[in-house]
Amino acid sequence: MTGGREPLIVEYDVGFEDTGRIRALSLVLHMDSGCTIDESESDLGVALMHSDHSYFISDFRAEGVLYKTNLPSNTSCRAPGSVQVCHAVSNILRCTNVNYLHRLKRLIQYSFGSRERAD
């Protein structure tokens, strides 16, 4: 029995302001269709349509690449392609915010570390 979702690798470039707000996002979706392309082309299309994940990003670009490999094909199910890409975009946003908060924390530590406390 075969089934499951197509494996998806996402390459991305993200640009954000000093406030942490994302201004630009570029995605390249690499989808493994298995040994037959069958419905993978439409699954990739759905993934591309859902790739903005309901966020408004002013400069947004997404493209998809479909690979035919020697692995078994997967069977489409509800929301084909959208689950993988929504997870990827949420992870990109989470990582961007973590990096921003880490930089902010270091800035605060530097600012308070350079002053002497007056007790």
Backbone as CSV, one residue per row, in Angstrom:
resi,resn,N_x,N_y,N_z,CA_x,CA_y,CA_z,C_x,C_y,C_z
1,MET,0.846,-1.183,0.000,0.000,0.000,0.000,0.883,1.235,0.000
2,THR,0.585,2.151,-0.875,1.326,3.408,-0.902,0.391,4.526,-0.483
3,GLY,0.948,5.602,-0.130,0.133,6.755,0.262,0.985,7.735,1.030
4,GLY,0.358,8.769,1.488,1.088,9.792,2.220,1.247,11.034,1.375
5,ARG,1.871,11.988,1.939,2.080,13.255,1.243,3.422,13.253,0.537
6,GLU,3.495,14.013,-0.554,4.745,14.092,-1.296,5.806,14.781,-0.447
7,PRO,7.017,14.258,-0.453,8.104,14.965,0.237,8.341,16.330,-0.421
8,LEU,8.586,17.323,0.401,8.745,18.689,-0.097,9.930,19.344,0.612
9,ILE,10.827,19.872,-0.162,11.945,20.650,0.372,11.727,22.092,-0.064
10,VAL,11.863,23.018,0.873,11.606,24.427,0.586,12.895,25.218,0.756
11,GLU,13.305,25.894,-0.313,14.393,26.871,-0.224,13.747,28.232,-0.052
12,TYR,14.322,29.084,0.771,13.706,30.387,0.967,14.743,31.462,1.227
13,ASP,14.374,32.662,0.871,15.091,33.881,1.228,14.055,34.784,1.855
14,VAL,14.409,35.364,2.988,13.450,36.210,3.699,14.135,37.528,4.035
15,GLY,13.389,38.611,3.900,13.883,39.932,4.272,12.940,40.532,5.290
16,PHE,13.499,41.044,6.382,12.640,41.620,7.404,13.255,42.887,7.962
17,GLU,12.391,43.719,8.541,12.810,44.991,9.111,13.447,44.769,10.486
18,ASP,14.017,45.831,11.031,14.580,45.756,12.374,13.526,45.467,13.429
19,THR,12.271,45.756,13.106,11.188,45.487,14.051,10.757,44.030,14.029
20,GLY,11.266,43.249,13.086,10.893,41.852,12.965,9.811,41.603,11.932
21,ARG,9.245,42.648,11.354,8.194,42.483,10.347,8.796,41.984,9.038
22,ILE,8.191,40.942,8.490,8.690,40.373,7.240,8.219,41.226,6.075
23,ARG,9.163,41.638,5.241,8.846,42.477,4.084,8.920,41.706,2.775
24,ALA,9.751,40.670,2.710,9.915,39.938,1.457,10.151,38.460,1.751
25,LEU,9.584,37.628,0.891,9.772,36.185,1.024,9.799,35.579,-0.361
26,SER,10.822,34.792,-0.610,10.962,34.087,-1.877,11.067,32.594,-1.571
27,LEU,10.201,31.797,-2.191,10.172,30.355,-1.952,10.429,29.596,-3.243
28,VAL,11.161,28.491,-3.120,11.280,27.518,-4.198,10.887,26.178,-3.590
29,LEU,9.794,25.601,-4.096,9.282,24.339,-3.576,9.786,23.200,-4.457
30,HIS,10.494,22.254,-3.860,11.006,21.077,-4.565,10.178,19.883,-4.111
31,MET,9.328,19.359,-5.002,8.423,18.268,-4.641,8.828,16.983,-5.349
32,ASP,8.913,15.915,-4.581,9.239,14.585,-5.097,7.941,13.886,-5.487
33,SER,7.752,13.648,-6.788,6.508,13.026,-7.247,6.575,11.512,-7.241
34,GLY,7.730,10.947,-7.034,7.872,9.494,-7.097,8.086,9.044,-8.529
35,CYS,7.775,7.759,-8.786,8.066,7.195,-10.109,7.050,7.575,-11.178
36,THR,5.908,8.124,-10.786,4.931,8.621,-11.762,4.494,10.025,-11.351
37,ILE,4.295,10.862,-12.332,3.917,12.246,-12.047,2.449,12.326,-11.625
38,ASP,1.607,11.427,-12.088,0.155,11.355,-11.885,-0.466,12.666,-11.404
39,GLU,-0.813,12.807,-10.145,-1.486,14.013,-9.656,-0.538,15.002,-8.985
40,SER,0.748,14.720,-9.023,1.708,15.578,-8.326,1.770,16.980,-8.903
41,GLU,1.510,17.101,-10.201,1.529,18.428,-10.818,0.438,19.320,-10.225
42,SER,-0.744,18.776,-10.056,-1.821,19.574,-9.455,-1.567,19.782,-7.963
43,ASP,-0.936,18.815,-7.289,-0.598,18.973,-5.878,0.399,20.116,-5.686
44,LEU,1.355,20.211,-6.593,2.314,21.313,-6.535,1.619,22.641,-6.798
45,GLY,0.650,22.641,-7.698,-0.129,23.852,-7.954,-0.892,24.323,-6.724
46,VAL,-1.498,23.380,-6.008,-2.199,23.726,-4.765,-1.209,24.267,-3.733
47,ALA,-0.042,23.634,-3.640,0.986,24.106,-2.703,1.407,25.534,-3.035
48,LEU,1.557,25.839,-4.312,1.944,27.198,-4.710,0.837,28.200,-4.390
49,MET,-0.421,27.802,-4.596,-1.526,28.714,-4.289,-1.639,28.999,-2.798
50,HIS,-1.306,28.031,-1.965,-1.415,28.203,-0.514,-0.120,28.669,0.134
51,SER,0.898,28.923,-0.657,2.209,29.207,-0.080,2.299,30.542,0.653
52,ASP,1.402,31.476,0.391,1.444,32.724,1.171,0.834,32.519,2.552
53,HIS,0.125,31.419,2.742,-0.384,30.976,4.050,-1.186,32.061,4.759
54,SER,-1.962,32.799,4.022,-2.861,33.852,4.514,-2.149,35.016,5.185
55,TYR,-0.844,35.099,5.050,-0.100,36.251,5.556,0.029,37.269,4.428
56,PHE,0.003,38.544,4.773,0.249,39.555,3.753,1.723,39.918,3.803
57,ILE,2.444,39.494,2.784,3.859,39.821,2.641,3.956,40.618,1.351
58,SER,4.401,41.864,1.468,4.320,42.778,0.325,5.102,42.292,-0.894
59,ASP,6.285,41.755,-0.707,7.085,41.234,-1.815,7.192,39.727,-1.648
60,PHE,6.372,39.007,-2.407,6.270,37.559,-2.261,6.449,36.896,-3.609
61,ARG,7.232,35.820,-3.633,7.456,35.071,-4.870,7.537,33.594,-4.516
62,ALA,6.915,32.757,-5.320,6.981,31.313,-5.115,7.067,30.617,-6.468
63,GLU,7.917,29.616,-6.536,8.005,28.795,-7.738,8.145,27.346,-7.310
64,GLY,7.764,26.448,-8.182,7.795,25.028,-7.849,8.570,24.219,-8.862
65,VAL,9.231,23.175,-8.370,9.976,22.247,-9.210,9.504,20.845,-8.840
66,LEU,9.125,20.079,-9.833,8.626,18.731,-9.618,9.680,17.732,-10.082
67,TYR,9.981,16.746,-9.243,11.006,15.756,-9.559,10.381,14.378,-9.715
68,LYS,10.774,13.682,-10.773,10.389,12.285,-10.952,11.569,11.446,-10.467
69,THR,11.311,10.588,-9.486,12.381,9.801,-8.876,12.031,8.312,-8.956
70,ASN,12.871,7.480,-8.371,12.620,6.042,-8.384,11.846,5.571,-7.147
71,LEU,11.306,6.495,-6.371,10.529,6.145,-5.182,9.069,5.892,-5.551
72,PRO,8.316,5.167,-4.716,6.893,4.981,-4.999,6.152,6.318,-4.991
73,SER,5.144,6.426,-5.835,4.328,7.638,-5.867,3.432,7.696,-4.641
74,ASN,2.990,8.889,-4.318,2.095,9.088,-3.188,0.689,9.370,-3.690
75,THR,-0.280,9.063,-2.870,-1.676,9.270,-3.220,-2.157,10.583,-2.634
76,SER,-2.795,11.390,-3.446,-3.322,12.658,-2.957,-4.452,12.417,-1.973
77,CYS,-4.556,13.289,-1.025,-5.647,13.224,-0.054,-6.174,14.640,0.140
78,ARG,-6.860,14.905,1.220,-7.392,16.253,1.437,-6.251,17.268,1.467
79,ALA,-6.469,18.394,0.867,-5.526,19.518,0.837,-4.139,19.088,0.379
80,PRO,-4.014,18.505,-0.816,-2.704,18.038,-1.266,-1.716,19.187,-1.450
81,GLY,-0.563,19.059,-0.853,0.489,20.065,-0.989,0.384,21.223,-0.031
82,SER,-0.817,21.541,0.414,-0.977,22.736,1.249,-0.461,22.530,2.667
83,VAL,-0.591,21.324,3.200,-0.134,21.069,4.572,1.381,21.252,4.667
84,GLN,2.112,20.698,3.701,3.570,20.797,3.728,4.026,22.250,3.630
85,VAL,3.448,23.009,2.709,3.915,24.372,2.493,3.474,25.298,3.631
86,CYS,2.287,25.083,4.189,1.853,25.903,5.330,2.752,25.663,6.534
87,HIS,3.150,24.419,6.739,4.093,24.111,7.813,5.440,24.797,7.556
88,ALA,5.905,24.752,6.319,7.191,25.368,5.978,7.159,26.877,6.205
89,VAL,6.103,27.558,5.754,6.015,29.016,5.923,5.891,29.381,7.404
90,SER,5.125,28.610,8.162,5.027,28.870,9.604,6.378,28.703,10.279
91,ASN,7.132,27.704,9.848,8.470,27.483,10.406,9.419,28.617,10.033
92,ILE,9.315,29.125,8.805,10.144,30.265,8.385,9.832,31.478,9.256
93,LEU,8.541,31.743,9.489,8.152,32.878,10.329,8.654,32.700,11.759
94,ARG,8.544,31.483,12.274,9.013,31.216,13.635,10.524,31.441,13.741
95,CYS,11.268,30.918,12.794,12.731,31.079,12.822,13.123,32.546,12.679
96,THR,12.422,33.275,11.823,12.713,34.699,11.645,12.466,35.456,12.941
97,ASN,11.344,35.170,13.608,11.044,35.846,14.863,12.026,35.462,15.959
98,VAL,12.451,34.204,15.999,13.439,33.775,16.995,14.753,34.506,16.766
99,ASN,15.177,34.613,15.513,16.421,35.338,15.215,16.297,36.798,15.604
100,TYR,15.135,37.399,15.305,14.922,38.801,15.673,14.956,38.973,17.185
101,LEU,14.262,38.101,17.919,14.238,38.208,19.379,15.613,37.960,19.974
102,HIS,16.386,37.060,19.381,17.748,36.818,19.864,18.610,38.067,19.676
103,ARG,18.488,38.711,18.517,19.248,39.952,18.291,18.802,41.037,19.250
104,LEU,17.480,41.133,19.486,16.948,42.127,20.413,17.459,41.863,21.831
105,LYS,17.476,40.605,22.255,17.979,40.230,23.577,19.447,40.624,23.727
106,ARG,20.251,40.361,22.703,21.673,40.720,22.758,21.845,42.233,22.828
107,LEU,20.993,42.969,22.095,21.053,44.429,22.128,20.714,44.945,23.525
108,ILE,19.677,44.362,24.136,19.286,44.778,25.486,20.381,44.430,26.485
109,GLN,20.953,43.236,26.373,22.032,42.841,27.279,23.227,43.772,27.117
110,TYR,23.529,44.127,25.882,24.654,45.033,25.638,24.361,46.412,26.228
111,SER,23.128,46.893,26.032,22.763,48.224,26.526,22.823,48.294,28.036
112,PHE,22.268,47.299,28.714,22.266,47.312,30.173,23.617,46.917,30.742
113,GLY,24.362,46.113,30.023,25.680,45.696,30.497,26.701,46.800,30.463
114,SER,26.491,47.797,29.608,27.456,48.875,29.481,27.248,49.978,30.502
115,ARG,26.163,49.927,31.235,25.876,50.947,32.242,26.027,50.366,33.644
116,GLU,26.374,51.184,34.537,26.449,50.722,35.922,25.116,51.013,36.595
117,ARG,24.690,50.047,37.399,23.418,50.219,38.104,23.596,51.185,39.255
118,ALA,22.635,52.045,39.387,22.633,52.979,40.522,21.592,52.499,41.499
119,ASP,22.034,51.828,42.533,21.095,51.326,43.562,21.011,52.277,44.729
